[in-house]
């Protein structure tokens, strides 16, 4: 259908543009961008975006959709609707499903299923190793040929240095990134939160930050030696940020991401101590994620890494679980929280409003940067480009209510938080897929 978005403030990091203009969309593509364009009477839909921000569709390169095999947690249908509600028009899904996305047929299944049930674009990420066992390389070439945009064993870390070395050498010829979940299992074994003051007073087994850091260092060394591309998932510690910073200074082809919970919360949240007007339940399993919440010093280092460009991407690591799974003792509950519907609000409230990032820089970390890392052909808000657009009300204040989420899951530590800024309309391939 024809769609005309009028009088919005376009923030386009792809083309370094900020201007008030109209956008004319037809047949899934942007036809024209300017002022006074389009015949209003002939349009199928006219959207008045006065006072709103109009940005390229947000991209989340780290999402767990759970389908196939774990549809009680999330499905492609519900996950893509949750993404649309959060302003995302493209998401990349991790391979730790059941069966694992470790072959051509599984990649083709995800693409076909998302086309049938999804409301936005879904890009499959294939496994590094068969069945995520870390023993034998998966069919990387075949998966890429079928449509995989990267490989990762996320949720697991490749413990074998030899296998990881081979993975870098093999993926180099395809020019795709390895997305690494950095964790030394021998250091992290049995832990359920960050090892430190709060784990001690709570009597919970801790995971030292070194469990992440030693693997970050290893994978950077291996990627540099192979001349391959490395993307480090969910960076959480001060030393990890510094390792990436130094690698970039050397010219290594290394990128990384951070999640909203890691730049917002500290390990004190596990016992209900939090630097906001809102309190969490003591031993709230919605504060249990991997890597775990770190210290205030780590959060400050992450914010500095975002500000100086060391950290390239903001991703959610959306990890849905059922209520039953999360309503267990802290050490028995699974790791992970959902984040698609709170990510943008947390970025605007915690980072932009607090001066950590400019609006343009924040949107870059949620649009152009993940697009470049995944090799997506996107050109921003210009004629002939794919009509993926997110309209944002930067002044809208809203309270997070998990009971209204489009996701099947409710495992979110931000329930009851008051945020400022929200996606009010999401347009994917020219079609309105979410409207506040």
ZAMARGU-4260 file (C-alpha; in steps of 0.2 Angstrom, whole numbers, plus 5000, padded with zeros to 4 digits):
<rodrens>
0) 5000/5000/5000 | 5005/5018/4999 | 5011/5026/5015 | 5015/5044/5018 | 5024/5049/5034
5) 5023/5068/5036 | 5033/5081/5046 | 5044/5069/5056 | 5062/5073/5061 | 5072/5060/5052
10) 5088/5054/5061 | 5097/5044/5048 | 5114/5038/5054 | 5118/5029/5038 | 5118/5046/5029
15) 5123/5057/5044 | 5107/5067/5041 | 5095/5075/5053 | 5080/5085/5045 | 5061/5087/5046
20) 5054/5079/5030 | 5041/5068/5023 | 5043/5050/5017 | 5033/5042/5003 | 5033/5023/5004
25) 5026/5011/4990 | 5027/4993/4987 | 5039/4990/5002 | 5051/5003/4996 | 5055/5022/5000
30) 5049/5031/4984 | 5054/5049/4990 | 5060/5059/5004 | 5057/5078/5005 | 5044/5091/5009
35) 5027/5093/5002 | 5028/5076/4993 | 5014/5065/4989 | 4995/5067/4986 | 4987/5065/5003
40) 4970/5062/4996 | 4977/5047/4986 | 4987/5039/5000 | 4981/5023/5008 | 4988/5029/5025
45) 4995/5046/5030 | 5004/5046/5047 | 5007/5063/5055 | 5024/5061/5064 | 5025/5079/5070
50) 5036/5080/5086 | 5042/5062/5083 | 5059/5055/5077 | 5059/5045/5061 | 5074/5032/5061
55) 5079/5018/5050 | 5072/5002/5057 | 5081/4995/5073 | 5092/4980/5071 | 5095/4967/5085
60) 5109/4955/5081 | 5107/4944/5096 | 5089/4936/5099 | 5084/4919/5105 | 5067/4915/5097
65) 5067/4897/5104 | 5058/4889/5089 | 5060/4875/5085 | 5058/4864/5100 | 5055/4877/5114
70) 5039/4885/5108 | 5032/4886/5126 | 5045/4900/5129 | 5044/4909/5113 | 5040/4907/5094
75) 5044/4916/5079 | 5027/4923/5078 | 5027/4930/5096 | 5046/4935/5096 | 5044/4945/5080
80) 5029/4954/5087 | 5038/4958/5103 | 5053/4964/5092 | 5041/4975/5082 | 5033/4982/5098
85) 5051/4987/5103 | 5054/4996/5086 | 5065/4982/5078 | 5062/4978/5060 | 5077/4965/5058
90) 5083/4953/5071 | 5096/4939/5070 | 5092/4923/5080 | 5104/4912/5089 | 5106/4894/5085
95) 5103/4886/5102 | 5086/4879/5097 | 5081/4860/5098 | 5086/4854/5085 | 5101/4866/5084
100) 5103/4877/5069 | 5119/4869/5063 | 5115/4864/5045 | 5107/4870/5029 | 5090/4863/5032
105) 5088/4871/5049 | 5093/4888/5041 | 5080/4886/5027 | 5067/4881/5040 | 5070/4897/5050
110) 5069/4908/5035 | 5053/4899/5029 | 5045/4899/5046 | 5049/4918/5048 | 5042/4922/5031
115) 5026/4912/5036 | 5023/4918/5054 | 5035/4933/5057 | 5030/4951/5055 | 5048/4957/5053
120) 5064/4951/5045 | 5073/4936/5053 | 5091/4932/5050 | 5097/4915/5055 | 5114/4913/5064
125) 5122/4896/5062 | 5131/4886/5075 | 5150/4885/5076 | 5150/4867/5081 | 5138/4853/5078
130) 5125/4852/5091 | 5134/4866/5101 | 5145/4852/5108 | 5161/4861/5104 | 5169/4845/5097
135) 5167/4847/5078 | 5164/4861/5066 | 5146/4863/5059 | 5142/4864/5040 | 5147/4883/5040
140) 5149/4885/5021 | 5132/4876/5018 | 5123/4887/5031 | 5130/4903/5024 | 5125/4898/5006
145) 5107/4895/5013 | 5106/4912/5021 | 5115/4912/5038 | 5123/4929/5042 | 5136/4923/5055
150) 5140/4908/5066 | 5140/4907/5085 | 5138/4894/5099 | 5130/4907/5110 | 5124/4900/5126
155) 5140/4889/5126 | 5158/4894/5124 | 5170/4884/5113 | 5182/4877/5126 | 5194/4869/5113
160) 5207/4882/5107 | 5211/4871/5093 | 5193/4870/5087 | 5191/4889/5089 | 5207/4892/5079
165) 5200/4881/5065 | 5183/4890/5065 | 5192/4907/5063 | 5202/4900/5048 | 5187/4893/5040
170) 5175/4908/5042 | 5189/4920/5035 | 5185/4914/5018 | 5167/4918/5019 | 5170/4935/5027
175) 5157/4933/5041 | 5159/4936/5059 | 5161/4923/5073 | 5150/4929/5087 | 5158/4923/5102
180) 5151/4919/5119 | 5166/4921/5130 | 5167/4910/5145 | 5179/4898/5153 | 5168/4884/5159
185) 5181/4879/5172 | 5181/4896/5180 | 5162/4898/5179 | 5157/4881/5184 | 5143/4881/5197
190) 5142/4900/5198 | 5125/4909/5197 | 5130/4927/5199 | 5145/4938/5199 | 5159/4933/5211
195) 5161/4947/5224 | 5153/4956/5239 | 5135/4952/5235 | 5138/4934/5231 | 5147/4932/5247
200) 5133/4940/5258 | 5120/4930/5249 | 5129/4914/5250 | 5128/4911/5231 | 5141/4903/5221
205) 5150/4916/5210 | 5157/4918/5193 | 5173/4928/5192 | 5174/4941/5179 | 5190/4932/5173
210) 5179/4918/5166 | 5174/4931/5152 | 5190/4940/5151 | 5202/4926/5148 | 5191/4920/5133
215) 5190/4937/5126 | 5209/4938/5126 | 5210/4921/5118 | 5198/4924/5104 | 5206/4941/5100
220) 5223/4933/5098 | 5216/4919/5088 | 5206/4931/5077 | 5221/4942/5074 | 5232/4927/5070
225) 5219/4920/5057 | 5215/4937/5050 | 5197/4933/5053 | 5182/4943/5060 | 5177/4942/5078
230) 5162/4949/5087 | 5161/4947/5105 | 5144/4945/5112 | 5137/4953/5128 | 5153/4961/5135
235) 5151/4964/5154 | 5167/4968/5162 | 5179/4983/5163 | 5194/4972/5158 | 5185/4965/5143
240) 5181/4982/5137 | 5199/4987/5138 | 5204/4971/5129 | 5193/4976/5114 | 5199/4994/5115
245) 5217/4989/5114 | 5214/4976/5100 | 5205/4989/5090 | 5220/5001/5092 | 5231/4987/5085
250) 5219/4986/5069 | 5211/4969/5074 | 5195/4966/5065 | 5186/4965/5082 | 5168/4971/5086
255) 5158/4969/5102 | 5141/4972/5109 | 5133/4976/5126 | 5115/4973/5133 | 5104/4986/5141
260) 5104/4976/5157 | 5123/4976/5158 | 5124/4995/5156 | 5110/4998/5168 | 5110/4985/5183
265) 5124/4979/5195 | 5125/4964/5205 | 5117/4973/5219 | 5101/4971/5210 | 5101/4952/5215
270) 5097/4957/5233 | 5086/4971/5229 | 5098/4986/5231 | 5097/4996/5215 | 5101/5014/5211
275) 5083/5019/5205 | 5067/5023/5214 | 5061/5005/5210 | 5066/4990/5220 | 5067/4972/5215
280) 5063/4957/5225 | 5077/4949/5234 | 5084/4934/5225 | 5074/4939/5210 | 5079/4926/5196
285) 5075/4940/5183 | 5092/4947/5188 | 5100/4930/5183 | 5109/4931/5167 | 5125/4925/5158
290) 5137/4934/5159 | 5130/4940/5176 | 5127/4957/5182 | 5144/4965/5187 | 5150/4979/5198
295) 5146/4998/5197 | 5164/5000/5191 | 5161/4988/5177 | 5145/4997/5172 | 5154/5014/5172
300) 5168/5006/5160 | 5154/4999/5149 | 5146/5016/5147 | 5163/5024/5144 | 5166/5010/5130
305) 5149/5015/5123 | 5154/5033/5123 | 5171/5032/5115 | 5166/5019/5102 | 5174/5004/5109
310) 5158/4995/5110 | 5150/4995/5093 | 5132/4988/5096 | 5118/4987/5108 | 5109/4971/5107
315) 5096/4963/5119 | 5101/4945/5121 | 5082/4942/5122 | 5081/4925/5131 | 5063/4920/5135
320) 5059/4907/5149 | 5043/4901/5156 | 5037/4907/5173 | 5039/4890/5180 | 5057/4889/5175
325) 5061/4906/5183 | 5051/4903/5199 | 5064/4892/5206 | 5078/4894/5219 | 5091/4906/5212
330) 5104/4893/5209 | 5092/4882/5199 | 5084/4895/5188 | 5090/4897/5170 | 5100/4911/5165
335) 5093/4925/5154 | 5080/4939/5153 | 5069/4946/5139 | 5073/4963/5132 | 5065/4967/5115
340) 5052/4978/5122 | 5062/4988/5134 | 5078/4990/5125 | 5075/5007/5116 | 5067/5014/5131
345) 5082/5010/5142 | 5094/5016/5129 | 5085/5033/5128 | 5082/5035/5147 | 5099/5028/5153
350) 5111/5033/5139 | 5104/5048/5129 | 5095/5057/5143 | 5111/5055/5154 | 5123/5061/5141
355) 5132/5045/5138 | 5127/5045/5120 | 5120/5057/5108 | 5104/5051/5100 | 5113/5049/5083
360) 5126/5038/5091 | 5114/5028/5101 | 5104/5024/5085 | 5120/5020/5076 | 5123/5006/5088
365) 5105/4999/5085 | 5105/5001/5066 | 5120/5005/5055 | 5133/4996/5066 | 5124/4979/5067
370) 5120/4980/5049 | 5138/4982/5044 | 5144/4968/5055 | 5131/4956/5048 | 5134/4962/5030
375) 5116/4968/5027 | 5113/4979/5011 | 5105/4994/5019 | 5106/5012/5015 | 5095/5021/5027
380) 5081/5033/5023 | 5084/5037/5005 | 5074/5033/4989 | 5074/5015/4983 | 5079/5008/5000
385) 5069/4995/5009 | 5056/5004/5019 | 5061/4998/5036 | 5057/5013/5048 | 5054/5016/5067
390) 5044/5031/5073 | 5049/5036/5090 | 5041/5047/5103 | 5056/5054/5113 | 5045/5062/5126
395) 5033/5048/5130 | 5034/5042/5148 | 5028/5025/5151 | 5029/5011/5164 | 5036/4994/5160
400) 5022/4981/5162 | 5027/4964/5158 | 5009/4958/5157 | 5006/4969/5141 | 5021/4962/5132
405) 5019/4954/5115 | 5032/4941/5120 | 5026/4925/5128 | 5039/4927/5142 | 5038/4938/5157
410) 5056/4936/5164 | 5061/4955/5164 | 5069/4964/5179 | 5063/4981/5173 | 5044/4978/5177
415) 5038/4994/5186 | 5052/5005/5179 | 5047/5022/5172 | 5055/5025/5155 | 5056/5040/5143
420) 5055/5037/5125 | 5046/5023/5115 | 5043/5017/5098 | 5025/5022/5093 | 5026/5014/5075
425) 5036/5001/5067 | 5036/4999/5048 | 5044/4984/5040 | 5045/4982/5021 | 5032/4996/5020
430) 5020/4988/5031 | 5014/4994/5048 | 5018/4980/5059 | 5016/4989/5076 | 5007/5005/5081
435) 5006/5011/5099
</rodrens>
